[in-house]
């Protein structure tokens, strides 16, 4: 039985060139996406400062992003608070029988990272998908082209109200959701571990640095989600399938941006505040 012939040097070289070409094309596409996304972000900031006020659109987006997301976030954070306190209490009991600092540790985690990050990931799925789907539908039905023909920048008309509304409402949503998570964790600690609510409500471990990091994350996440989702909606094409693809990109890219911003802000906060 004859052995299979070995690939020639020319074939191996061609395969390597194909791989290098594919990687190079992906890298160039990534650079182009980052450039366009940066342009959308800069124009959004410009129109937020210099553009004409559109109060009806702004208040409508505040209701869509804030009020209609409140119940969803409260339910999610309530269950997360119960799960984390229960699991944390069980693990702590195996090492140290004293659970007096369980509430203080949980509150620091909420303020510094958990509340803003979990809320941002949940809003990326709900708000980000909604923004991309709405703007993408306008793109494929040529409504965005009609805006351009009327000398109206789609970034000013479509993305700016959502950007300002998300910035305005995100911090309030995080505060309310964190309060729900803390109360649900307090109930869990009292019901399963017998911890007095006054002992659980311990703010001694929360510092100014924790508050600063948490507020910085609120601003960063509140700015990233509408800009990325709006950009994905503006780049939709191909009818209903293109709108679905743009919605998927918005959720994935917004969630990825939240994770990356979390890493950067947490690292910078550790260097500054320790």
C-alpha positions as CSV (number, residue, x, y, z in Angstrom):
1,X,0.0,0.0,0.0
2,X,1.6,3.2,-1.1
3,X,2.1,6.1,1.3
4,X,0.2,9.3,0.8
5,X,2.4,12.0,-0.8
6,X,3.7,14.7,1.5
7,X,2.5,18.2,0.7
8,X,4.9,20.2,-1.4
9,X,6.7,23.3,-0.2
10,X,4.7,25.4,-2.5
11,X,1.4,24.1,-1.0
12,X,2.6,24.7,2.5
13,X,3.7,28.2,1.6
14,X,0.4,28.9,0.0
15,X,-1.5,27.7,3.1
16,X,0.6,30.0,5.3
17,X,0.0,32.9,3.0
18,X,-3.8,32.2,3.1
19,X,-3.8,32.1,6.9
20,X,-1.7,35.3,7.1
21,X,-4.1,37.0,4.6
22,X,-7.1,36.0,6.6
23,X,-5.7,37.2,9.9
24,X,-4.6,40.5,8.2
25,X,-8.1,41.0,6.8
26,X,-9.7,40.4,10.2
27,X,-7.2,42.8,11.8
28,X,-8.0,45.5,9.2
29,X,-11.7,45.0,9.7
30,X,-11.3,45.4,13.4
31,X,-9.3,48.6,13.0
32,X,-12.0,50.0,10.6
33,X,-14.7,49.1,13.2
34,X,-12.8,50.7,16.0
35,X,-12.3,53.8,13.9
36,X,-16.0,54.1,12.9
37,X,-17.1,53.4,16.5
38,X,-14.7,56.2,17.7
39,X,-16.2,58.6,15.2
40,X,-19.7,57.8,16.3
41,X,-18.7,58.3,20.0
42,X,-17.0,61.7,19.2
43,X,-20.0,62.9,17.2
44,X,-22.3,61.8,19.9
45,X,-20.4,63.8,22.5
46,X,-20.3,66.8,20.1
47,X,-24.0,66.8,19.5
48,X,-24.7,66.3,23.2
49,X,-22.9,69.6,23.9
50,X,-23.7,71.6,20.8
51,X,-26.8,70.0,19.3
52,X,-30.4,71.3,19.7
53,X,-32.3,69.9,22.6
54,X,-34.9,67.3,21.7
55,X,-36.8,67.0,25.0
56,X,-39.6,64.7,23.9
57,X,-37.2,62.1,22.5
58,X,-35.0,62.4,25.6
59,X,-37.8,61.9,28.1
60,X,-39.2,59.0,25.9
61,X,-35.9,57.3,26.0
62,X,-35.5,57.9,29.7
63,X,-38.8,56.0,30.2
64,X,-37.8,53.2,27.8
65,X,-34.3,52.7,29.3
66,X,-35.0,53.5,32.9
67,X,-38.6,52.8,33.9
68,X,-39.1,49.8,31.7
69,X,-35.8,48.2,32.9
70,X,-36.4,48.7,36.6
71,X,-38.5,45.6,37.3
72,X,-36.2,43.4,35.3
73,X,-33.0,44.6,37.1
74,X,-34.7,44.4,40.5
75,X,-35.7,40.8,40.0
76,X,-32.2,39.8,38.7
77,X,-30.3,41.6,41.4
78,X,-32.6,40.3,44.1
79,X,-31.9,36.7,43.2
80,X,-28.2,37.5,42.8
81,X,-28.1,39.0,46.2
82,X,-29.7,35.9,47.8
83,X,-27.4,33.5,45.9
84,X,-24.2,35.3,46.7
85,X,-24.9,35.8,50.4
86,X,-26.0,32.2,50.8
87,X,-23.0,30.8,49.0
88,X,-20.7,33.2,50.7
89,X,-22.1,32.4,54.1
90,X,-21.7,28.6,53.6
91,X,-18.1,29.0,52.4
92,X,-17.2,31.3,55.3
93,X,-18.6,29.0,57.8
94,X,-16.2,26.2,56.7
95,X,-13.2,28.4,57.5
96,X,-14.3,30.9,60.2
97,X,-17.5,30.6,62.2
98,X,-17.8,34.3,62.6
99,X,-20.1,35.8,60.0
100,X,-20.3,39.3,61.4
101,X,-18.4,40.8,58.4
102,X,-20.5,39.0,55.7
103,X,-22.7,42.1,55.1
104,X,-19.8,44.5,55.0
105,X,-17.9,42.4,52.5
106,X,-21.0,42.0,50.4
107,X,-21.8,45.7,50.4
108,X,-18.3,46.6,49.4
109,X,-18.5,44.1,46.5
110,X,-21.8,45.6,45.4
111,X,-20.6,49.2,45.5
112,X,-17.2,48.6,43.9
113,X,-18.1,46.2,41.1
114,X,-21.0,43.9,41.2
115,X,-24.0,46.3,41.0
116,X,-22.8,48.3,38.1
117,X,-21.3,45.4,36.1
118,X,-24.4,43.1,36.5
119,X,-26.8,45.9,35.7
120,X,-24.7,46.8,32.6
121,X,-24.7,43.3,31.3
122,X,-28.5,43.1,31.8
123,X,-29.0,46.4,30.1
124,X,-26.8,45.3,27.2
125,X,-29.3,42.5,26.6
126,X,-32.4,44.5,26.9
127,X,-31.6,48.1,26.0
128,X,-28.7,47.4,23.6
129,X,-30.8,44.9,21.6
130,X,-33.7,47.3,21.5
131,X,-31.6,50.2,20.3
132,X,-29.9,48.2,17.6
133,X,-33.2,46.7,16.4
134,X,-35.0,50.0,16.3
135,X,-32.3,51.9,14.4
136,X,-31.5,48.9,12.2
137,X,-35.1,48.7,11.1
138,X,-35.0,52.4,10.2
139,X,-31.8,51.7,8.2
140,X,-33.2,48.8,6.1
141,X,-36.5,50.7,5.5
142,X,-34.5,53.7,4.3
143,X,-35.8,56.0,7.0
144,X,-32.2,56.9,7.9
145,X,-31.5,57.9,4.3
146,X,-34.6,60.1,4.5
147,X,-33.1,61.8,7.6
148,X,-29.8,62.4,5.7
149,X,-31.8,63.9,2.7
150,X,-33.4,66.3,5.2
151,X,-29.9,67.4,6.3
152,X,-30.2,65.6,9.7
153,X,-27.4,63.6,11.1
154,X,-28.7,60.2,12.3
155,X,-26.2,60.3,15.1
156,X,-27.7,63.5,16.4
157,X,-31.3,62.5,15.9
158,X,-31.2,58.8,16.9
159,X,-28.1,58.1,19.1
160,X,-27.8,61.3,21.1
161,X,-31.2,61.1,22.9
162,X,-30.5,57.4,23.8
163,X,-26.9,58.3,24.9
164,X,-28.1,61.1,27.3
165,X,-31.0,59.1,28.6
166,X,-28.8,56.1,29.4
167,X,-26.3,58.3,31.1
168,X,-29.0,59.9,33.2
169,X,-30.8,56.7,34.2
170,X,-28.1,54.2,34.6
171,X,-26.8,55.5,37.9
172,X,-30.3,55.6,39.3
173,X,-31.0,52.0,38.1
174,X,-27.7,50.8,39.7
175,X,-28.5,52.4,43.1
176,X,-32.0,50.9,43.2
177,X,-30.8,47.5,42.0
178,X,-28.0,47.5,44.5
179,X,-30.4,48.3,47.3
180,X,-32.7,45.4,46.2
181,X,-29.7,43.1,46.2
182,X,-28.5,44.2,49.6
183,X,-32.0,43.8,51.1
184,X,-32.5,40.4,49.6
185,X,-29.0,39.4,50.9
186,X,-29.9,40.8,54.4
187,X,-33.0,38.6,54.4
188,X,-31.1,35.6,53.3
189,X,-28.4,36.1,56.0
190,X,-31.1,36.5,58.7
191,X,-33.2,33.5,57.5
192,X,-30.4,31.0,57.0
193,X,-27.6,32.1,59.2
194,X,-29.3,34.1,62.0
195,X,-27.4,37.3,61.3
196,X,-29.0,40.4,62.8
197,X,-30.0,42.9,60.1
198,X,-28.1,45.7,62.1
199,X,-25.0,43.5,62.0
200,X,-25.4,42.8,58.3
201,X,-25.9,46.5,57.5
202,X,-22.2,47.4,58.1
203,X,-20.7,50.1,55.9
204,X,-17.3,50.1,57.6
205,X,-15.5,48.5,54.6
206,X,-16.9,50.9,52.0
207,X,-14.4,53.6,51.2
208,X,-14.3,56.7,49.0
209,X,-12.3,54.7,46.5
210,X,-15.0,52.1,46.3
211,X,-17.6,54.8,45.6
212,X,-15.4,56.5,43.0
213,X,-14.8,53.2,41.2
214,X,-18.5,52.3,41.2
215,X,-19.5,55.7,39.9
216,X,-16.8,55.7,37.2
217,X,-18.1,52.3,36.0
218,X,-21.7,53.7,35.9
219,X,-20.6,56.5,33.6
220,X,-18.5,54.3,31.4
221,X,-21.1,51.6,31.0
222,X,-23.9,54.1,30.5
223,X,-22.0,55.7,27.7
224,X,-20.7,52.5,26.0
225,X,-24.0,50.6,25.7
226,X,-26.0,53.2,23.6
227,X,-23.1,54.2,21.4
228,X,-22.1,50.6,20.5
229,X,-25.7,49.5,20.0
230,X,-26.5,52.6,18.0
231,X,-23.4,52.0,15.8
232,X,-24.5,48.3,15.2
233,X,-27.9,49.5,14.2
234,X,-26.6,52.1,11.8
235,X,-24.4,49.4,10.1
236,X,-27.3,47.0,9.6
237,X,-28.1,45.9,6.0
238,X,-29.9,43.2,4.1
239,X,-33.5,43.4,5.4
240,X,-34.8,41.5,8.5
241,X,-31.8,39.1,8.6
242,X,-29.5,42.1,8.8
243,X,-31.5,43.6,11.6
244,X,-31.2,40.4,13.5
245,X,-27.5,40.2,12.9
246,X,-27.1,43.8,14.1
247,X,-29.1,43.1,17.2
248,X,-26.8,40.1,18.0
249,X,-23.7,42.2,17.4
250,X,-25.0,44.9,19.7
251,X,-25.6,42.5,22.6
252,X,-22.2,40.7,22.1
253,X,-20.1,43.9,21.5
254,X,-21.8,45.8,24.4
255,X,-21.3,42.9,26.8
256,X,-17.7,42.6,25.7
257,X,-17.2,46.3,26.2
258,X,-18.6,46.1,29.7
259,X,-16.1,43.3,30.6
260,X,-13.2,45.2,29.1
261,X,-14.1,48.4,30.8
262,X,-14.5,46.6,34.0
263,X,-11.0,45.2,33.8
264,X,-9.5,48.6,32.9
265,X,-11.4,50.6,35.5
266,X,-10.8,48.0,38.3
267,X,-7.1,47.8,37.5
268,X,-6.8,51.6,37.5
269,X,-8.8,51.8,40.7
270,X,-6.5,49.3,42.4
271,X,-3.4,51.3,41.4
272,X,-4.9,54.6,42.6
273,X,-6.9,53.5,45.7
274,X,-5.3,50.2,46.5
